[in-house]
């Protein structure tokens, strides 16, 4: 329970906001996970409840994951835009398309804002119009599916953090949050970031042991094509040996850590 409350602290702090912190929005393709290669509109929201210094990405003297500019509010928050409507932003990407791309809500940790009316309005609008919406989440925040039923209609890409993130297990693995997602959605899946030196067979097994029907995707660690190439073969062999799905990180392979990709 204490771990859950720590994970939710940032979430409750955000709910009084009448705006959403938008870091960036862009149209590209999904570079990882179950829907890799799918044309997608990305909405990146600011704020996160994890630091993940173990991923060892460095930006302006700060260490963390490859989305640091959406995580470190003290350093980068001044560049986040406070928006009061997501629908026209997404529609601006749709106006020249004659098909329905996926919509991907990412971060940071976008579920910090899951009760925000601006986000709920966007979900209602696009779910009703038949768009597939994916939340890229660390799965540490327990969603109230009873009162926010719209979330039963979206996909959750659960990037549960492993020991290599540098975060304590009590903070990064919240089973009741994962359980809520797996019991209330149909297409959600796990995705794990691994390196050749840290494959974490036992840890992944422990995390997924109660969620055996949920698909598992594993990806190589790296924020550049070179770094991916140092880990990809080992992760692929790991997936073959354990019956998991291997996926590359195509956006990094093509564009490294370039923003808007």
C-alpha positions as CSV (number, residue, x, y, z in Angstrom):
1,X,0.0,0.0,0.0
2,X,2.8,2.4,0.8
3,X,4.4,1.8,-2.5
4,X,1.1,2.5,-4.3
5,X,0.6,5.7,-2.4
6,X,4.1,6.9,-3.3
7,X,3.4,6.1,-6.9
8,X,0.1,8.1,-6.8
9,X,1.4,11.2,-5.1
10,X,2.3,13.0,-8.3
11,X,-1.0,11.9,-9.8
12,X,-3.1,13.5,-7.1
13,X,-1.1,16.7,-7.3
14,X,-2.0,17.1,-10.9
15,X,-5.7,16.8,-10.7
16,X,-6.5,20.4,-9.8
17,X,-5.0,21.6,-13.0
18,X,-7.3,23.1,-15.6
19,X,-4.7,22.6,-18.3
20,X,-2.5,19.8,-19.5
21,X,1.3,20.1,-19.8
22,X,2.1,19.4,-23.5
23,X,5.8,18.7,-24.2
24,X,5.4,18.0,-27.9
25,X,3.0,16.6,-30.6
26,X,4.0,15.1,-33.9
27,X,2.9,12.6,-36.6
28,X,5.3,9.7,-37.4
29,X,5.0,5.9,-37.0
30,X,5.0,3.8,-33.9
31,X,8.6,2.6,-33.5
32,X,8.2,-0.1,-30.8
33,X,5.8,-2.5,-29.2
34,X,2.8,-4.4,-30.6
35,X,1.9,-1.8,-33.3
36,X,5.4,-1.1,-34.6
37,X,5.3,0.5,-38.0
38,X,1.8,1.9,-37.6
39,X,1.3,5.6,-38.6
40,X,0.6,7.4,-35.4
41,X,0.0,10.8,-33.9
42,X,2.0,11.3,-30.7
43,X,1.0,13.4,-27.8
44,X,3.7,13.7,-25.2
45,X,2.6,15.0,-21.8
46,X,4.9,16.3,-19.1
47,X,5.5,14.9,-15.7
48,X,6.7,11.5,-14.3
49,X,6.7,9.7,-11.0
50,X,10.0,7.8,-11.8
51,X,13.5,9.1,-12.5
52,X,15.1,6.0,-14.1
53,X,18.7,7.2,-13.8
54,X,19.9,3.7,-14.5
55,X,19.1,4.2,-18.2
56,X,22.0,6.6,-18.2
57,X,20.8,9.1,-20.9
58,X,22.4,12.5,-20.3
59,X,20.8,15.9,-21.3
60,X,22.1,19.2,-20.0
61,X,23.8,17.6,-17.0
62,X,20.7,15.5,-16.0
63,X,20.6,11.7,-16.1
64,X,17.6,9.6,-16.8
65,X,15.6,8.0,-19.6
66,X,15.4,9.0,-23.3
67,X,12.4,11.2,-22.6
68,X,14.1,13.4,-20.0
69,X,12.6,16.6,-21.3
70,X,9.1,15.2,-20.4
71,X,10.2,14.0,-17.0
72,X,12.4,16.6,-15.3
73,X,9.9,19.5,-14.6
74,X,12.3,21.6,-12.7
75,X,14.7,21.8,-15.6
76,X,12.4,21.6,-18.6
77,X,9.0,22.5,-17.4
78,X,9.2,26.1,-18.6
79,X,9.1,24.8,-22.2
80,X,6.0,22.7,-21.6
81,X,2.9,24.3,-23.1
82,X,-0.2,24.5,-20.9
83,X,-3.1,23.6,-23.2
84,X,-6.9,23.5,-22.6
85,X,-7.9,21.3,-25.5
86,X,-6.3,18.4,-27.2
87,X,-8.9,17.8,-29.9
88,X,-7.9,20.6,-32.3
89,X,-4.2,19.7,-31.9
90,X,-4.8,16.1,-33.0
91,X,-7.2,17.3,-35.7
92,X,-4.4,19.5,-37.1
93,X,-2.5,16.3,-37.9
94,X,-5.5,14.6,-39.4
95,X,-6.6,17.3,-41.8
96,X,-4.4,16.1,-44.6
97,X,-4.9,12.3,-44.0
98,X,-7.6,10.2,-45.6
99,X,-7.1,7.3,-43.1
100,X,-7.2,6.9,-39.3
101,X,-3.7,6.7,-37.8
102,X,-3.2,5.5,-34.2
103,X,-3.2,8.1,-31.4
104,X,-0.4,7.5,-28.9
105,X,-0.4,9.3,-25.5
106,X,3.1,9.2,-24.0
107,X,5.4,11.0,-21.6
108,X,6.8,11.1,-19.0
109,X,4.0,9.3,-17.4
110,X,0.7,10.3,-19.0
111,X,-1.5,8.5,-16.4
112,X,-0.5,11.2,-13.9
113,X,-3.3,13.1,-15.7
114,X,-5.8,10.3,-16.3
115,X,-8.6,12.2,-14.5
116,X,-7.9,15.5,-16.2
117,X,-11.1,16.6,-18.1
118,X,-9.1,17.8,-21.1
119,X,-7.7,14.3,-21.6
120,X,-11.1,12.7,-21.0
121,X,-12.7,15.0,-23.6
122,X,-10.1,14.0,-26.1
123,X,-10.6,10.3,-25.4
124,X,-14.4,10.5,-25.7
125,X,-14.1,12.4,-29.0
126,X,-11.7,10.0,-30.7
127,X,-12.9,6.7,-29.2
128,X,-16.4,7.5,-30.5
129,X,-14.9,8.0,-34.0
130,X,-13.2,4.7,-34.0
131,X,-9.5,5.6,-33.4
132,X,-7.2,3.2,-31.7
133,X,-5.6,5.0,-28.7
134,X,-2.5,3.7,-26.9
135,X,-1.2,5.0,-23.6
136,X,2.6,4.3,-23.1
137,X,2.8,3.9,-19.3
138,X,5.1,2.6,-16.6
139,X,1.9,0.9,-15.1
140,X,2.4,2.2,-11.5
141,X,-0.8,4.2,-11.3
142,X,-4.0,2.4,-10.6
143,X,-6.8,3.6,-12.8
144,X,-10.3,3.8,-11.4
145,X,-12.0,1.9,-14.3
146,X,-15.4,2.0,-12.6
147,X,-15.6,5.8,-12.6
148,X,-13.5,6.3,-15.8
149,X,-14.9,3.7,-18.1
150,X,-13.6,5.3,-21.2
151,X,-10.2,3.7,-20.4
152,X,-11.7,0.3,-21.1
153,X,-11.6,1.3,-24.7
154,X,-7.9,2.1,-25.0
155,X,-4.7,0.1,-25.2
156,X,-2.0,0.2,-22.5
157,X,1.6,-0.4,-23.5
158,X,2.9,-1.3,-20.0
159,X,6.6,-0.6,-19.9
160,X,7.1,-1.9,-16.4
161,X,10.6,-0.8,-15.2
162,X,13.2,-3.4,-14.3
163,X,16.2,-3.2,-12.0
164,X,18.3,-1.5,-14.8
165,X,16.1,1.6,-14.4
166,X,17.8,2.3,-11.0
167,X,14.4,2.6,-9.3
168,X,13.5,0.5,-6.2
169,X,11.2,-2.4,-6.9
170,X,8.6,-1.1,-4.4
171,X,8.2,2.0,-6.5
172,X,8.4,0.6,-10.1
173,X,6.3,-2.7,-9.8
174,X,2.7,-2.0,-8.6
175,X,0.8,-5.3,-9.1
176,X,-2.6,-3.8,-8.4
177,X,-2.1,-1.1,-11.0
178,X,-1.1,-3.8,-13.6
179,X,-4.0,-6.0,-12.6
180,X,-6.5,-3.2,-13.1
181,X,-5.3,-2.7,-16.6
182,X,-5.2,-6.4,-17.6
183,X,-8.6,-7.1,-16.2
184,X,-10.3,-4.1,-17.8
185,X,-8.7,-3.9,-21.3
186,X,-8.3,-6.3,-24.2
187,X,-5.3,-5.4,-26.2
188,X,-2.8,-4.2,-23.6
189,X,0.7,-5.7,-23.4
190,X,4.0,-5.6,-21.6
191,X,7.2,-4.1,-23.1
192,X,10.6,-4.4,-21.4
193,X,13.8,-2.6,-22.3
194,X,16.8,-4.9,-21.9
195,X,20.6,-4.8,-22.5
196,X,22.9,-7.7,-23.2
197,X,24.3,-7.5,-19.7
198,X,20.9,-7.3,-18.0
199,X,18.3,-9.7,-19.3
200,X,16.5,-10.2,-16.0
201,X,14.9,-13.6,-16.8
202,X,13.8,-14.1,-13.2
203,X,12.5,-10.6,-12.6
204,X,10.4,-10.6,-15.8
205,X,9.0,-14.0,-14.8
206,X,8.0,-12.7,-11.4
207,X,6.3,-9.6,-12.9
208,X,4.3,-11.5,-15.5
209,X,3.5,-14.6,-13.4
210,X,0.0,-13.4,-12.5
211,X,-0.6,-12.0,-16.0
212,X,0.2,-15.0,-18.2
213,X,-2.3,-14.1,-20.9
214,X,-0.8,-10.6,-21.5
215,X,1.6,-10.5,-24.5
216,X,5.2,-9.7,-23.8
217,X,7.5,-7.6,-26.0
218,X,11.2,-7.0,-25.4
219,X,13.4,-4.3,-26.9
220,X,17.1,-3.5,-26.9
221,X,18.3,-0.6,-24.7
222,X,19.8,2.4,-26.4
223,X,19.2,6.0,-27.4
224,X,21.2,5.7,-30.7
225,X,21.4,3.2,-33.4
226,X,24.9,2.2,-32.3
227,X,23.8,1.6,-28.7
228,X,20.9,-0.5,-30.0
229,X,23.2,-2.6,-32.1
230,X,25.2,-3.5,-28.9
231,X,22.2,-5.1,-27.4
232,X,19.8,-6.2,-30.1
233,X,21.1,-9.7,-30.8
234,X,21.3,-10.7,-27.2
235,X,17.8,-9.5,-26.6
236,X,16.5,-11.3,-29.7
237,X,18.1,-14.6,-28.5
238,X,16.6,-14.0,-25.1
239,X,13.1,-13.7,-26.7
240,X,13.6,-16.8,-28.7
241,X,14.6,-18.8,-25.7
242,X,11.7,-17.6,-23.5
243,X,8.9,-17.4,-26.0
244,X,8.6,-13.6,-25.9
245,X,8.1,-11.2,-28.8
246,X,11.2,-9.3,-30.0
247,X,10.7,-5.8,-31.4
248,X,13.3,-3.3,-32.4
249,X,13.1,0.5,-31.7
250,X,12.8,1.7,-35.2
251,X,12.4,5.4,-34.5
252,X,15.8,5.3,-32.7
253,X,17.3,3.1,-35.4
254,X,16.3,5.7,-38.1
255,X,16.6,9.0,-36.2
256,X,18.4,8.3,-33.0
257,X,16.9,10.5,-30.2
258,X,15.7,13.3,-32.6
259,X,12.7,15.2,-31.2
260,X,9.5,14.9,-33.1
261,X,10.2,11.4,-34.4
